[in-house]
Amino acid sequence: MKSKVMTFVLCGLLLFLGGCSKLSKENYDKLKIGMSYDEVVAIMGNADTCDAAMGAKNCIWGTSTKNITVKFMADNVVFFNSTGL
């Protein structure tokens, strides 16, 4: 009986965590041109990858098949797009 309860609790926790992904259409729709990097991180969480050079930064949240890409200039959003949302 105890193992069934633990299995149920574990499944519920996995469903809850899976539903908490910040990589969603709803969060993508919150992004706006001119937002600061910190504002984007507050919505999306930390990026999976970021490349920076000469005041420009390109950050990606997600994988090659499902992602949100945001380009920053002087730490402000200048362009963003999504794939697979």
C-alpha positions in Angstrom: 0.0 0.0 0.0 2.8 2.4 0.9 4.5 1.8 -2.5 1.2 2.7 -4.3 1.0 6.0 -2.4 4.6 6.8 -3.2 4.0 6.0 -6.9 1.0 8.2 -6.9 2.8 11.1 -5.3 5.8 10.7 -7.6 3.5 10.7 -10.7 1.7 13.8 -9.4 5.0 15.6 -8.9 6.2 14.8 -12.4 3.0 16.0 -13.9 3.2 19.2 -11.9 6.9 19.9 -12.9 6.1 19.1 -16.5 3.3 21.6 -16.6 5.6 24.3 -15.2 7.8 24.7 -18.3 8.6 28.3 -19.0 9.0 27.4 -22.7 5.4 28.1 -23.7 3.4 30.2 -26.2 2.0 32.1 -23.3 5.4 33.2 -22.1 6.5 33.9 -25.7 3.5 36.3 -26.0 4.7 38.2 -23.0 8.0 39.2 -24.7 8.2 42.7 -26.1 10.8 44.7 -28.1 12.8 46.9 -25.8 12.5 44.6 -22.7 15.7 44.3 -20.7 17.6 41.0 -20.3 16.5 40.8 -16.7 12.8 41.2 -17.6 13.1 38.4 -20.1 14.8 36.2 -17.5 12.0 36.9 -15.0 9.5 35.5 -17.6 11.6 32.7 -19.1 14.1 31.7 -16.5 17.8 31.4 -17.3 18.6 30.8 -21.0 20.0 27.4 -22.0 22.6 29.1 -24.1 23.8 32.7 -24.7 26.5 34.0 -27.1 27.7 37.6 -26.7 29.9 39.8 -28.8 30.4 43.6 -29.1 27.3 44.6 -27.1 25.0 42.0 -28.8 23.7 38.9 -27.1 21.8 35.9 -28.7 20.1 33.7 -26.1 18.1 30.4 -26.7 15.6 28.8 -24.4 14.9 25.1 -25.3 16.2 22.7 -27.9 16.7 22.7 -31.7 13.1 21.5 -32.2 11.3 23.6 -29.6 12.8 26.9 -28.6 12.6 30.6 -28.1 15.4 32.8 -29.4 15.9 36.3 -28.2 18.5 38.8 -29.6 19.6 41.6 -27.4 21.5 44.8 -28.2 22.9 46.8 -25.2 20.9 44.4 -23.0 17.5 45.2 -24.6 15.4 42.9 -26.9 15.7 43.8 -30.5 14.3 40.6 -32.0 12.7 37.3 -30.9 11.2 34.3 -32.5 10.1 30.7 -31.7 10.2 27.3 -33.2 7.9 24.4 -32.4 5.7 26.1 -29.8 
